[in-house]
């Protein structure tokens, strides 16, 4: 079994090879893509090449995520391109199909590849890690079809190992909670609209104001289902009137706390297909 040190050496080897030519990184601002961008920037200096961060700004991603990505790109010291894209209009996901992630990734990464090509860059990297292979990730198929490279996955880096190495590099996003797109807050088959996405975004911004590390506001029509880590249940209950009052103002009829707590991919409960 490969050790953490083995994986780090392999990752650095991969990145040195990839940055022998100008490179672009699909950059969300999370721990995975931030580590990838940091390594790309470091290795590109050794190779005397250029590296660009490319971020997709869409209705499905909170404004705060774009702001965080811009801040991290500035800290790392690379050129940052933000593409303003409309997934609801162009990715055929308005009914939140089970393969939504595949459709979104195919659309977004095609556009990022086009942006890279305009910079005369052939290599686009992204931050899938080894743990992502263990859960429902239909978007991985799109990345494979488009030829996007996933160095963290290739090196066998788990999420915790990514965070560990990011901390060692002093990356501020090292412990940033995962931030999947807002469509993951809705059941498959639910109609997605800009208004519904904005409502969920506003609700989560409000909840994050209480200091929750992991928080999801799942939208079941008139019912809001709140997921936080189990240790933070007392805080939710202590603020229940304030939370319920705010979410009712956003248009929810019922406000609930999920007793199973925060869990990534809870909307995938009945999805049978695995990547």
ZADO-1210 file (C-alpha; in nm, 4 decimals, padded with zeros to 6 digits):
<atoms>
<atom x="00.0000" y="00.0000" z="00.0000" code="UNK" pos="1"/>
<atom x="00.1303" y="00.3446" z="-00.0938" code="UNK" pos="2"/>
<atom x="00.2107" y="00.5798" z="00.1916" code="UNK" pos="3"/>
<atom x="00.1225" y="00.9477" z="00.2062" code="UNK" pos="4"/>
<atom x="00.4851" y="01.0299" z="00.1211" code="UNK" pos="5"/>
<atom x="00.4743" y="00.7945" z="-00.1808" code="UNK" pos="6"/>
<atom x="00.1631" y="00.9643" z="-00.3111" code="UNK" pos="7"/>
<atom x="00.3093" y="01.3123" z="-00.2625" code="UNK" pos="8"/>
<atom x="00.6204" y="01.2167" z="-00.4577" code="UNK" pos="9"/>
<atom x="00.4074" y="01.0700" z="-00.7348" code="UNK" pos="10"/>
<atom x="00.1887" y="01.3809" z="-00.7460" code="UNK" pos="11"/>
<atom x="00.4884" y="01.6115" z="-00.7749" code="UNK" pos="12"/>
<atom x="00.6291" y="01.3923" z="-01.0509" code="UNK" pos="13"/>
<atom x="00.3007" y="01.4100" z="-01.2422" code="UNK" pos="14"/>
<atom x="00.2746" y="01.7872" z="-01.2025" code="UNK" pos="15"/>
<atom x="00.6320" y="01.8497" z="-01.3146" code="UNK" pos="16"/>
<atom x="00.5591" y="01.6554" z="-01.6323" code="UNK" pos="17"/>
<atom x="00.2281" y="01.8257" z="-01.7031" code="UNK" pos="18"/>
<atom x="00.3665" y="02.1768" z="-01.6588" code="UNK" pos="19"/>
<atom x="00.6446" y="02.1329" z="-01.9123" code="UNK" pos="20"/>
<atom x="00.3976" y="02.3205" z="-02.1324" code="UNK" pos="21"/>
<atom x="00.1533" y="02.5997" z="-02.0471" code="UNK" pos="22"/>
<atom x="-00.1307" y="02.4613" z="-01.8357" code="UNK" pos="23"/>
<atom x="-00.4839" y="02.5535" z="-01.7244" code="UNK" pos="24"/>
<atom x="-00.6527" y="02.4396" z="-01.4033" code="UNK" pos="25"/>
<atom x="-01.0312" y="02.4153" z="-01.3674" code="UNK" pos="26"/>
<atom x="-01.0505" y="02.6098" z="-01.0453" code="UNK" pos="27"/>
<atom x="-01.3418" y="02.6094" z="-00.7982" code="UNK" pos="28"/>
<atom x="-01.1447" y="02.7480" z="-00.5051" code="UNK" pos="29"/>
<atom x="-01.1940" y="02.4358" z="-00.2921" code="UNK" pos="30"/>
<atom x="-00.9167" y="02.2373" z="-00.1282" code="UNK" pos="31"/>
<atom x="-00.8632" y="01.9995" z="-00.4221" code="UNK" pos="32"/>
<atom x="-00.8337" y="02.2540" z="-00.7017" code="UNK" pos="33"/>
<atom x="-00.6423" y="02.4958" z="-00.4766" code="UNK" pos="34"/>
<atom x="-00.3750" y="02.2351" z="-00.4082" code="UNK" pos="35"/>
<atom x="-00.3619" y="02.1517" z="-00.7778" code="UNK" pos="36"/>
<atom x="-00.3224" y="02.5180" z="-00.8700" code="UNK" pos="37"/>
<atom x="-00.0510" y="02.5701" z="-00.6087" code="UNK" pos="38"/>
<atom x="00.1489" y="02.2749" z="-00.7394" code="UNK" pos="39"/>
<atom x="00.0968" y="02.3836" z="-01.1000" code="UNK" pos="40"/>
<atom x="00.2200" y="02.7327" z="-01.0165" code="UNK" pos="41"/>
<atom x="00.5245" y="02.5925" z="-00.8331" code="UNK" pos="42"/>
<atom x="00.6188" y="02.3495" z="-01.1084" code="UNK" pos="43"/>
<atom x="00.5562" y="02.5971" z="-01.3895" code="UNK" pos="44"/>
<atom x="00.8155" y="02.8294" z="-01.2377" code="UNK" pos="45"/>
<atom x="01.0685" y="02.5475" z="-01.2502" code="UNK" pos="46"/>
<atom x="00.9716" y="02.4753" z="-01.6118" code="UNK" pos="47"/>
<atom x="00.9457" y="02.8446" z="-01.7083" code="UNK" pos="48"/>
<atom x="00.5924" y="02.7952" z="-01.8379" code="UNK" pos="49"/>
<atom x="00.2584" y="02.9621" z="-01.7624" code="UNK" pos="50"/>
<atom x="-00.0408" y="02.8423" z="-01.5618" code="UNK" pos="51"/>
<atom x="-00.3942" y="02.9835" z="-01.5617" code="UNK" pos="52"/>
<atom x="-00.6867" y="02.9281" z="-01.3254" code="UNK" pos="53"/>
<atom x="-01.0240" y="02.9039" z="-01.5012" code="UNK" pos="54"/>
<atom x="-01.3403" y="02.9349" z="-01.2915" code="UNK" pos="55"/>
<atom x="-01.6974" y="02.8820" z="-01.4130" code="UNK" pos="56"/>
<atom x="-01.9444" y="03.1307" z="-01.2667" code="UNK" pos="57"/>
<atom x="-02.3021" y="03.0010" z="-01.2979" code="UNK" pos="58"/>
<atom x="-02.6425" y="03.0156" z="-01.1280" code="UNK" pos="59"/>
<atom x="-02.5620" y="02.6808" z="-00.9673" code="UNK" pos="60"/>
<atom x="-02.2630" y="02.8143" z="-00.7742" code="UNK" pos="61"/>
<atom x="-02.2951" y="03.0648" z="-00.4892" code="UNK" pos="62"/>
<atom x="-02.1377" y="03.4068" z="-00.5416" code="UNK" pos="63"/>
<atom x="-01.9284" y="03.3484" z="-00.2293" code="UNK" pos="64"/>
<atom x="-01.7572" y="03.0521" z="-00.4018" code="UNK" pos="65"/>
<atom x="-01.6446" y="03.2727" z="-00.6910" code="UNK" pos="66"/>
<atom x="-01.5146" y="03.5330" z="-00.4490" code="UNK" pos="67"/>
<atom x="-01.3222" y="03.2692" z="-00.2529" code="UNK" pos="68"/>
<atom x="-01.1708" y="03.1326" z="-00.5762" code="UNK" pos="69"/>
<atom x="-01.0552" y="03.4804" z="-00.6795" code="UNK" pos="70"/>
<atom x="-00.8937" y="03.5350" z="-00.3404" code="UNK" pos="71"/>
<atom x="-00.7070" y="03.2030" z="-00.3482" code="UNK" pos="72"/>
<atom x="-00.5892" y="03.2540" z="-00.7071" code="UNK" pos="73"/>
<atom x="-00.4505" y="03.5920" z="-00.6050" code="UNK" pos="74"/>
<atom x="-00.2739" y="03.4366" z="-00.3046" code="UNK" pos="75"/>
<atom x="-00.1136" y="03.1731" z="-00.5262" code="UNK" pos="76"/>
<atom x="-00.0210" y="03.4397" z="-00.7797" code="UNK" pos="77"/>
<atom x="-00.1679" y="03.3083" z="-01.1048" code="UNK" pos="78"/>
<atom x="-00.3811" y="03.4647" z="-01.3745" code="UNK" pos="79"/>
<atom x="-00.7503" y="03.3984" z="-01.3064" code="UNK" pos="80"/>
<atom x="-01.0152" y="03.3769" z="-01.5776" code="UNK" pos="81"/>
<atom x="-01.3842" y="03.3721" z="-01.4819" code="UNK" pos="82"/>
<atom x="-01.6286" y="03.2358" z="-01.7413" code="UNK" pos="83"/>
<atom x="-01.9909" y="03.3439" z="-01.6991" code="UNK" pos="84"/>
<atom x="-02.1958" y="03.0444" z="-01.8143" code="UNK" pos="85"/>
<atom x="-02.5630" y="02.9456" z="-01.8054" code="UNK" pos="86"/>
<atom x="-02.6122" y="02.5781" z="-01.7257" code="UNK" pos="87"/>
<atom x="-02.9908" y="02.6031" z="-01.7012" code="UNK" pos="88"/>
<atom x="-03.0056" y="02.7314" z="-02.0571" code="UNK" pos="89"/>
<atom x="-02.7349" y="02.5237" z="-02.2230" code="UNK" pos="90"/>
<atom x="-02.6815" y="02.2003" z="-02.0256" code="UNK" pos="91"/>
<atom x="-03.0372" y="02.0582" z="-02.0414" code="UNK" pos="92"/>
<atom x="-03.0719" y="02.0198" z="-01.6640" code="UNK" pos="93"/>
<atom x="-03.3870" y="02.2201" z="-01.5850" code="UNK" pos="94"/>
<atom x="-03.5665" y="01.9044" z="-01.4661" code="UNK" pos="95"/>
<atom x="-03.2688" y="01.7990" z="-01.2503" code="UNK" pos="96"/>
<atom x="-03.2113" y="01.4610" z="-01.4223" code="UNK" pos="97"/>
<atom x="-03.0208" y="01.1827" z="-01.2484" code="UNK" pos="98"/>
<atom x="-02.7297" y="01.2386" z="-01.4890" code="UNK" pos="99"/>
<atom x="-02.7297" y="01.6129" z="-01.4202" code="UNK" pos="100"/>
<atom x="-02.3669" y="01.6074" z="-01.3090" code="UNK" pos="101"/>
<atom x="-02.2623" y="01.4457" z="-01.6376" code="UNK" pos="102"/>
<atom x="-02.4479" y="01.7052" z="-01.8446" code="UNK" pos="103"/>
<atom x="-02.3119" y="01.9957" z="-01.6405" code="UNK" pos="104"/>
<atom x="-01.9532" y="01.8744" z="-01.6462" code="UNK" pos="105"/>
<atom x="-01.9688" y="01.8132" z="-02.0220" code="UNK" pos="106"/>
<atom x="-02.0939" y="02.1670" z="-02.0832" code="UNK" pos="107"/>
<atom x="-01.8699" y="02.3478" z="-01.8318" code="UNK" pos="108"/>
<atom x="-01.5475" y="02.1679" z="-01.9159" code="UNK" pos="109"/>
<atom x="-01.6052" y="02.2059" z="-02.2894" code="UNK" pos="110"/>
<atom x="-01.6284" y="02.5805" z="-02.2343" code="UNK" pos="111"/>
<atom x="-01.3166" y="02.5813" z="-02.0158" code="UNK" pos="112"/>
<atom x="-01.1289" y="02.3852" z="-02.2804" code="UNK" pos="113"/>
<atom x="-01.2309" y="02.6428" z="-02.5402" code="UNK" pos="114"/>
<atom x="-01.1047" y="02.9209" z="-02.3161" code="UNK" pos="115"/>
<atom x="-00.7764" y="02.7320" z="-02.2703" code="UNK" pos="116"/>
<atom x="-00.7438" y="02.6802" z="-02.6445" code="UNK" pos="117"/>
<atom x="-00.7735" y="03.0552" z="-02.6979" code="UNK" pos="118"/>
<atom x="-00.4651" y="03.0835" z="-02.4762" code="UNK" pos="119"/>
<atom x="-00.2983" y="02.8152" z="-02.6914" code="UNK" pos="120"/>
<atom x="-00.3164" y="02.5665" z="-02.4041" code="UNK" pos="121"/>
<atom x="-00.3937" y="02.2012" z="-02.4692" code="UNK" pos="122"/>
<atom x="-00.3801" y="02.0700" z="-02.1114" code="UNK" pos="123"/>
<atom x="-00.6703" y="02.1221" z="-01.8686" code="UNK" pos="124"/>
<atom x="-00.6377" y="01.9829" z="-01.5156" code="UNK" pos="125"/>
<atom x="-00.9071" y="01.9300" z="-01.2519" code="UNK" pos="126"/>
<atom x="-00.9227" y="01.8238" z="-00.8876" code="UNK" pos="127"/>
<atom x="-01.0995" y="01.4872" z="-00.8625" code="UNK" pos="128"/>
<atom x="-00.9417" y="01.2872" z="-00.5771" code="UNK" pos="129"/>
<atom x="-00.9341" y="00.9136" z="-00.5064" code="UNK" pos="130"/>
<atom x="-01.2295" y="00.9294" z="-00.2648" code="UNK" pos="131"/>
<atom x="-01.4536" y="01.0647" z="-00.5410" code="UNK" pos="132"/>
<atom x="-01.4326" y="00.7266" z="-00.7124" code="UNK" pos="133"/>
<atom x="-01.6183" y="00.5628" z="-00.4235" code="UNK" pos="134"/>
<atom x="-01.9460" y="00.7545" z="-00.4606" code="UNK" pos="135"/>
<atom x="-02.1974" y="00.8465" z="-00.7302" code="UNK" pos="136"/>
<atom x="-02.0093" y="01.0836" z="-00.9629" code="UNK" pos="137"/>
<atom x="-02.1555" y="01.0683" z="-01.3169" code="UNK" pos="138"/>
<atom x="-01.9532" y="01.3772" z="-01.4054" code="UNK" pos="139"/>
<atom x="-01.6352" y="01.1671" z="-01.4086" code="UNK" pos="140"/>
<atom x="-01.7511" y="01.0114" z="-01.7340" code="UNK" pos="141"/>
<atom x="-01.7689" y="01.3541" z="-01.8965" code="UNK" pos="142"/>
<atom x="-01.4169" y="01.4390" z="-01.7823" code="UNK" pos="143"/>
<atom x="-01.2883" y="01.1141" z="-01.9316" code="UNK" pos="144"/>
<atom x="-01.4667" y="01.1760" z="-02.2611" code="UNK" pos="145"/>
<atom x="-01.3189" y="01.5262" z="-02.2867" code="UNK" pos="146"/>
<atom x="-00.9666" y="01.4188" z="-02.1968" code="UNK" pos="147"/>
<atom x="-00.9441" y="01.6354" z="-01.8846" code="UNK" pos="148"/>
<atom x="-00.6575" y="01.5258" z="-01.6574" code="UNK" pos="149"/>
<atom x="-00.7056" y="01.4470" z="-01.2866" code="UNK" pos="150"/>
<atom x="-00.3599" y="01.4402" z="-01.1204" code="UNK" pos="151"/>
<atom x="-00.4844" y="01.3907" z="-00.7629" code="UNK" pos="152"/>
<atom x="-00.6808" y="01.0851" z="-00.8665" code="UNK" pos="153"/>
<atom x="-00.3859" y="00.9514" z="-01.0659" code="UNK" pos="154"/>
<atom x="-00.1577" y="00.9887" z="-00.7633" code="UNK" pos="155"/>
<atom x="-00.4141" y="00.8145" z="-00.5379" code="UNK" pos="156"/>
<atom x="-00.4581" y="01.1137" z="-00.3066" code="UNK" pos="157"/>
<atom x="-00.7580" y="01.0896" z="-00.0712" code="UNK" pos="158"/>
<atom x="-00.9501" y="01.3963" z="00.0442" code="UNK" pos="159"/>
<atom x="-00.7788" y="01.4018" z="00.3825" code="UNK" pos="160"/>
<atom x="-00.4385" y="01.3646" z="00.2195" code="UNK" pos="161"/>
<atom x="-00.5212" y="01.6539" z="-00.0110" code="UNK" pos="162"/>
<atom x="-00.6131" y="01.8696" z="00.2885" code="UNK" pos="163"/>
<atom x="-00.2962" y="01.7623" z="00.4705" code="UNK" pos="164"/>
<atom x="-00.0696" y="01.8574" z="00.1803" code="UNK" pos="165"/>
<atom x="-00.2604" y="02.1833" z="00.1250" code="UNK" pos="166"/>
<atom x="-00.1983" y="02.2729" z="00.4900" code="UNK" pos="167"/>
<atom x="00.1707" y="02.1993" z="00.4461" code="UNK" pos="168"/>
<atom x="00.1746" y="02.4485" z="00.1593" code="UNK" pos="169"/>
<atom x="-00.0095" y="02.7064" z="00.3701" code="UNK" pos="170"/>
<atom x="-00.3117" y="02.7181" z="00.1409" code="UNK" pos="171"/>
<atom x="-00.5972" y="02.9041" z="00.3125" code="UNK" pos="172"/>
<atom x="-00.8583" y="02.6841" z="00.1421" code="UNK" pos="173"/>
<atom x="-00.7060" y="02.3658" z="00.2907" code="UNK" pos="174"/>
<atom x="-00.9914" y="02.3143" z="00.5374" code="UNK" pos="175"/>
<atom x="-01.2670" y="02.4772" z="00.3381" code="UNK" pos="176"/>
<atom x="-01.5827" y="02.2603" z="00.3457" code="UNK" pos="177"/>
<atom x="-01.6833" y="02.0888" z="00.0236" code="UNK" pos="178"/>
<atom x="-01.9183" y="02.3070" z="-00.1810" code="UNK" pos="179"/>
<atom x="-02.1058" y="02.1104" z="-00.4491" code="UNK" pos="180"/>
<atom x="-02.3375" y="02.2958" z="-00.6844" code="UNK" pos="181"/>
<atom x="-02.6758" y="02.4174" z="-00.5608" code="UNK" pos="182"/>
<atom x="-02.8646" y="02.1661" z="-00.7765" code="UNK" pos="183"/>
<atom x="-02.7592" y="01.8977" z="-00.5274" code="UNK" pos="184"/>
<atom x="-03.0015" y="02.0548" z="-00.2786" code="UNK" pos="185"/>
<atom x="-03.3023" y="01.9386" z="-00.4842" code="UNK" pos="186"/>
<atom x="-03.4484" y="01.5916" z="-00.5453" code="UNK" pos="187"/>
<atom x="-03.3897" y="01.4456" z="-00.8902" code="UNK" pos="188"/>
<atom x="-03.6798" y="01.5379" z="-01.1173" code="UNK" pos="189"/>
<atom x="-03.7495" y="01.8686" z="-00.9407" code="UNK" pos="190"/>
<atom x="-03.7709" y="02.1728" z="-01.1661" code="UNK" pos="191"/>
<atom x="-03.4679" y="02.3991" z="-01.1284" code="UNK" pos="192"/>
<atom x="-03.5172" y="02.7739" z="-01.1653" code="UNK" pos="193"/>
<atom x="-03.3038" y="03.0765" z="-01.0871" code="UNK" pos="194"/>
<atom x="-03.5528" y="03.1738" z="-00.8148" code="UNK" pos="195"/>
<atom x="-03.5333" y="02.8348" z="-00.6407" code="UNK" pos="196"/>
<atom x="-03.1543" y="02.8285" z="-00.6582" code="UNK" pos="197"/>
<atom x="-03.1327" y="03.1796" z="-00.5172" code="UNK" pos="198"/>
<atom x="-03.3675" y="03.0860" z="-00.2313" code="UNK" pos="199"/>
<atom x="-03.1461" y="02.7939" z="-00.1295" code="UNK" pos="200"/>
<atom x="-02.8336" y="03.0068" z="-00.1599" code="UNK" pos="201"/>
<atom x="-02.9842" y="03.2774" z="00.0638" code="UNK" pos="202"/>
<atom x="-03.0936" y="03.0174" z="00.3183" code="UNK" pos="203"/>
<atom x="-02.7504" y="02.8574" z="00.3363" code="UNK" pos="204"/>
<atom x="-02.5755" y="03.1937" z="00.3662" code="UNK" pos="205"/>
<atom x="-02.8011" y="03.2676" z="00.6643" code="UNK" pos="206"/>
<atom x="-02.7309" y="02.9293" z="00.8264" code="UNK" pos="207"/>
<atom x="-02.3562" y="02.9597" z="00.7724" code="UNK" pos="208"/>
<atom x="-02.3740" y="03.2839" z="00.9669" code="UNK" pos="209"/>
<atom x="-02.4162" y="03.0728" z="01.2825" code="UNK" pos="210"/>
<atom x="-02.0749" y="02.9154" z="01.2236" code="UNK" pos="211"/>
<atom x="-02.1725" y="02.5660" z="01.1052" code="UNK" pos="212"/>
<atom x="-01.8795" y="02.3910" z="00.9350" code="UNK" pos="213"/>
<atom x="-02.0908" y="02.1617" z="00.7167" code="UNK" pos="214"/>
<atom x="-02.4420" y="02.2766" z="00.6323" code="UNK" pos="215"/>
<atom x="-02.6872" y="02.1918" z="00.3560" code="UNK" pos="216"/>
<atom x="-03.0358" y="02.3275" z="00.3008" code="UNK" pos="217"/>
<atom x="-03.2240" y="02.0621" z="00.1045" code="UNK" pos="218"/>
<atom x="-03.5285" y="02.1944" z="-00.0806" code="UNK" pos="219"/>
<atom x="-03.8298" y="01.9593" z="-00.0932" code="UNK" pos="220"/>
<atom x="-04.0766" y="02.2121" z="-00.2309" code="UNK" pos="221"/>
<atom x="-04.2491" y="02.3638" z="00.0702" code="UNK" pos="222"/>
<atom x="-04.0256" y="02.1770" z="00.3132" code="UNK" pos="223"/>
<atom x="-03.6706" y="02.2787" z="00.4066" code="UNK" pos="224"/>
<atom x="-03.4490" y="01.9976" z="00.5395" code="UNK" pos="225"/>
<atom x="-03.1409" y="02.1210" z="00.7248" code="UNK" pos="226"/>
<atom x="-02.8312" y="01.9025" z="00.7462" code="UNK" pos="227"/>
<atom x="-02.5491" y="01.9905" z="00.9870" code="UNK" pos="228"/>
<atom x="-02.2920" y="01.7798" z="01.1721" code="UNK" pos="229"/>
<atom x="-02.4477" y="01.5952" z="01.4675" code="UNK" pos="230"/>
<atom x="-02.2378" y="01.7851" z="01.7227" code="UNK" pos="231"/>
<atom x="-02.4056" y="02.1062" z="01.6048" code="UNK" pos="232"/>
<atom x="-02.7651" y="01.9897" z="01.6605" code="UNK" pos="233"/>
<atom x="-02.7891" y="02.1823" z="01.9918" code="UNK" pos="234"/>
<atom x="-02.7000" y="02.5065" z="01.8140" code="UNK" pos="235"/>
<atom x="-02.9726" y="02.4534" z="01.5540" code="UNK" pos="236"/>
<atom x="-03.2274" y="02.3803" z="01.8250" code="UNK" pos="237"/>
<atom x="-03.1168" y="02.6783" z="02.0281" code="UNK" pos="238"/>
<atom x="-03.1693" y="02.9041" z="01.7258" code="UNK" pos="239"/>
<atom x="-03.4784" y="02.7239" z="01.5974" code="UNK" pos="240"/>
<atom x="-03.7176" y="03.0201" z="01.6122" code="UNK" pos="241"/>
<atom x="-03.4755" y="03.2502" z="01.4331" code="UNK" pos="242"/>
<atom x="-03.3926" y="02.9874" z="01.1703" code="UNK" pos="243"/>
<atom x="-03.7528" y="02.8831" z="01.1102" code="UNK" pos="244"/>
<atom x="-03.8667" y="03.2436" z="01.0900" code="UNK" pos="245"/>
<atom x="-03.6077" y="03.3350" z="00.8292" code="UNK" pos="246"/>
<atom x="-03.6693" y="03.0260" z="00.6144" code="UNK" pos="247"/>
<atom x="-04.0448" y="03.0821" z="00.6257" code="UNK" pos="248"/>
<atom x="-03.9858" y="03.4330" z="00.4936" code="UNK" pos="249"/>
<atom x="-03.8010" y="03.2732" z="00.2016" code="UNK" pos="250"/>
<atom x="-04.1169" y="03.0757" z="00.1216" code="UNK" pos="251"/>
<atom x="-04.0779" y="02.7438" z="00.3007" code="UNK" pos="252"/>
<atom x="-04.3888" y="02.6154" z="00.4823" code="UNK" pos="253"/>
<atom x="-04.2053" y="02.3636" z="00.7018" code="UNK" pos="254"/>
<atom x="-03.8529" y="02.3681" z="00.8462" code="UNK" pos="255"/>
<atom x="-03.6937" y="02.0422" z="00.9647" code="UNK" pos="256"/>
<atom x="-03.3610" y="01.9212" z="01.1048" code="UNK" pos="257"/>
<atom x="-03.2395" y="01.5926" z="00.9533" code="UNK" pos="258"/>
<atom x="-03.1652" y="01.3599" z="01.2463" code="UNK" pos="259"/>
<atom x="-02.9082" y="01.1697" z="01.0389" code="UNK" pos="260"/>
<atom x="-02.7004" y="01.4855" z="01.0208" code="UNK" pos="261"/>
<atom x="-02.4844" y="01.6152" z="00.7390" code="UNK" pos="262"/>
<atom x="-02.3952" y="01.3630" z="00.4697" code="UNK" pos="263"/>
<atom x="-02.2670" y="01.4401" z="00.1247" code="UNK" pos="264"/>
<atom x="-02.4885" y="01.3071" z="-00.1517" code="UNK" pos="265"/>
<atom x="-02.8000" y="01.2492" z="00.0582" code="UNK" pos="266"/>
<atom x="-03.0134" y="01.3141" z="-00.2517" code="UNK" pos="267"/>
<atom x="-02.8463" y="01.0117" z="-00.4161" code="UNK" pos="268"/>
<atom x="-03.0094" y="00.7714" z="-00.1692" code="UNK" pos="269"/>
<atom x="-03.2071" y="00.5789" z="-00.4328" code="UNK" pos="270"/>
<atom x="-02.9647" y="00.6136" z="-00.7210" code="UNK" pos="271"/>
<atom x="-02.8449" y="00.2682" z="-00.8209" code="UNK" pos="272"/>
<atom x="-02.5836" y="00.3511" z="-01.0812" code="UNK" pos="273"/>
<atom x="-02.2220" y="00.3909" z="-00.9718" code="UNK" pos="274"/>
<atom x="-01.9407" y="00.5338" z="-01.1827" code="UNK" pos="275"/>
</atoms>
